[in-house]
Amino acid sequence: MDLKLNNQTALVTASSGGIGMAIAKKIAAEGATTIINARSTSSVQKAIDEIQKELPEAKLVGLVADNGTTEGIAKTIDEHPNVDILVNNLGIFEPVDFFDLTDDQWNEIFEINVMSGVRLARHYLKRMLNQDSGRIVFISSESAIVPSPEMAHYAMTKTAQLTLSRSLAQLTRGTNVTVNSVLPGSTATPGVQKFVGDLFPDEPYESAEKRFMAENRPTSLIQRLINPDEIASLVAFVASPLASAINGAALRSDGGIVPTIA
């Protein structure tokens, strides 16, 4: 399927690995000029090299900026004042007992997971509305709907993204701009795989993953971690002109982990 992303420019924050890199790769494969973002030059270049091994014709641009800070946002906007697609993928997570979470940890995760998207959308959405075209996608999580007790602070930020996304979508009424959220389930990124391995350190990884899904994510219908490419395919579609009727939506790509019919 041609997603008609030629001549589009896409910014995918935190796109040097994991879900972000998979999204960037998928969008680049569809012909968009794709901005690869990370905090270090080496991470950005490594990701670009890896993508271009698979997609030699990909149009990739590097962006070294920490979009979890106001300084990083200013650098991003200065280097790339206009984009057609913004994917707010930047996010951190860490399992911490609620009673051990400090105010600083709550503030840090909110600053990175929520305020990065707020600040970027504040700039880019206005320009998209002025040109009457554009796509913003927030990468939330199934934790926004089914929060896990070991990451209460993370779940809070993911729920906040849903509210933010829907609020911004309301501003696009009658235009060709859309704002949506995608909710991945537990995905096989290096961070999640390490988390699973640390939970069951005495088991081989394959059996540790099966045990994690059975014990920690029992409502999952696919009973496996999701491949980042599976998330990326949905995001690329939502970011395309073909998804013009999807706006203000929270779209689950969670392997059926959320036990609801809607």
C-alpha positions, 0 to 999 in steps of 0.5 A, spaced: 500 500 500 502 506 498 501 511 504 502 517 499 508 520 504 512 522 498 514 530 499 512 529 507 517 531 512 517 527 519 520 528 526 520 522 530 523 523 537 527 518 540 528 514 534 535 511 534 532 505 537 526 501 539 519 503 537 521 510 535 526 507 530 521 502 527 517 508 526 522 512 523 524 506 518 517 505 516 515 512 515 522 513 511 520 507 507 514 510 504 518 516 501 518 521 507 524 525 509 525 522 516 528 526 522 532 521 526 533 524 533 537 522 539 541 525 544 548 524 542 551 524 535 553 517 535 546 514 537 544 518 531 549 516 526 548 509 528 541 509 527 542 512 520 547 507 518 542 501 520 536 504 517 540 506 510 543 499 510 536 496 509 533 502 505 539 505 501 534 510 498 531 513 505 532 520 506 534 521 513 536 527 517 540 527 523 537 531 529 542 531 536 537 534 541 534 532 548 527 533 547 526 532 554 528 539 556 526 546 554 533 547 551 533 541 546 526 543 544 529 550 542 534 546 538 529 542 534 525 547 533 531 552 530 533 546 526 527 544 523 521 549 524 516 546 519 514 538 519 508 535 516 508 529 521 510 529 528 511 523 532 511 524 539 515 518 541 520 520 547 518 517 553 522 513 559 519 508 564 522 505 570 519 500 575 519 503 582 514 501 588 509 507 589 512 508 596 519 509 594 517 514 588 520 521 590 517 528 587 523 529 583 522 522 579 514 524 578 517 531 576 522 528 571 517 523 568 512 528 567 517 533 564 520 528 559 513 524 557 508 529 557 511 536 556 516 534 550 509 533 546 506 539 549 512 543 547 513 540 540 505 540 539 505 548 541 510 550 535 508 545 530 500 544 531 499 552 529 503 551 523 500 545 521 493 549 522 496 555 518 497 550 512 491 546 513 495 539 513 499 535 518 499 529 522 501 529 530 501 522 533 502 521 540 505 514 542 502 512 549 501 505 552 496 500 554 498 502 561 494 509 560 488 504 560 490 499 564 496 501 569 501 497 572 502 498 580 509 497 579 509 504 574 504 508 577 508 515 575 509 512 568 502 510 567 500 517 569 504 520 564 501 515 558 494 517 561 495 524 560 498 524 553 491 521 551 487 527 554 492 532 551 492 528 544 484 529 544 484 536 547 489 538 541 484 534 536 479 539 538 483 544 535 483 541 528 476 542 527 474 543 520 481 542 517 486 537 514 490 536 520 489 530 525 492 528 532 491 521 535 494 517 540 497 510 539 497 505 545 502 499 544 502 493 549 508 490 552 513 491 546 520 487 545 524 493 545 531 492 549 528 496 555 522 491 556 526 485 554 531 487 560 525 488 564 523 481 563 529 478 564 531 482 570 524 479 573 526 472 572 533 472 572 534 464 573 530 463 567 532 463 559 529 469 556 524 465 552 521 462 558 522 468 562 518 472 556 512 466 556 512 467 564 512 474 564 506 474 559 502 469 563 503 472 570 504 479 569 500 481 562 495 475 563 489 479 559 494 479 552 490 475 547 497 474 543 501 472 549 507 474 547 511 481 546 509 485 540 514 486 535 516 494 534 515 493 527 507 492 528 507 498 532 510 502 526 505 499 521 499 502 525 503 509 526 505 510 519 498 509 516 495 514 522 500 519 519 498 518 512 493 522 508 489 515 507 487 516 515 484 523 514 478 520 517 481 518 524 482 524 528 482 525 536 482 517 537 486 513 541 488 507 537 490 500 541 496 496 538 496 492 544 495 485 542 488 485 546 491 486 553 486 491 554 479 487 556 474 491 553 470 491 546 471 499 545 
